[in-house]
Amino acid sequence: MVSCAGHKGVIKSSCPNISILNLSKNLLSSWENVADIAFQLQKLKTLDLSENRLSLPSNPSSLASSFGTLIVLSLNRTGVTWNEVSQCAVMWPALEELYLASNNITSLKRPMNCLQSLTLLDISNNHIIDGNQLHAISDLPRLKHLNISNNLISSIKFLAHHDYCTESFTSLSSLSVNGNNISQWSFINELNKLSNLQSLNCQNNPLMDSDKNPETIRQLVIAKIARLNILNRTEILPQERKGAELDYRKMFGTEWLKSGGNRNADLNNPSMEFLTEHPRYNELIEKYGAPDDAEIKQPEPFALKNQLLTLTIMCPDKPDQKPIKKKLPDSMTVQKVKGLLYRLLKVPSSELKLSYESSKMEGREIQLENDLKPLQYYSMENGDCVLVRW
């Protein structure tokens, strides 16, 4: 077990080229002892002091020369508070990554003239309850990666300007909020104000564990955060984003109309309440157009049986493919039919071209050109034949 630097100069003479040093789970009791070791390692870049109980130095700035090359520092499970980190930070002038997991940290304060080079901060597994505590670190100019997983955070609020973006966390591109108390969509709405957020991990929160289908939850998060490229470590492909945004537009179309929304842009004036709950909705209308009645029409539950169409699916260019009979709701969109066919035929939906032949008009083939339209839009009936080509 290591408790001090030992005899003067021994470390420097025996192993001067060390750049990564793991001193976790030792008996180091003071920063002066750590500085004596680090001073002899002029190439030291990564230092792990986790699970050591270190007393505060009386003059932290006097130890800065020992840590001048340090880039990565781990202080997990050391019992350190944020105030103590702020006092010690002057010792680490070049620090870029700081790990402070499992320290019972409950509050944060704005760093004064320190930690300005920080690109990654891990404060996971602590006891931060108020998400607005994060404003204390929101001005760190180079902070790209923030891990606040497994705290007790349920909400946060950012001030936004005319472009709907906040001046907080201007460099932040990756955020992990797994295992918090997030239960409201307002939290996700706020994240859309972060101008550079590209990656989000938000699993194991009440909102994500609700009764809704996990795929629906994923779609809603994607639609609500415009610049997101990765969600829960899975890439968001352009086709998935488009589908999520189109479905979001349809899902809340009726609510939009009731709140004062209008397909005529000059008359479109949804209520502030609606825009607070769905801040991207007008943006999605500008992007894709307003949903029409057929898209947002809700089928009556008692009439569902009558709305099921018995259709034959055929692949005219693939004679070996046997016809398939399916019962599909007439409210199902062409896009959803393509998704079903992808699972049946293992052909990417983007490559599928659909048409149908009416049982009442033999020989006439009608193209299903608009992915957003339901089958009823094309007046499809029982006994019709869907033709699939790729």
Disulfide bonds with the S-S distance in Angstrom:
none
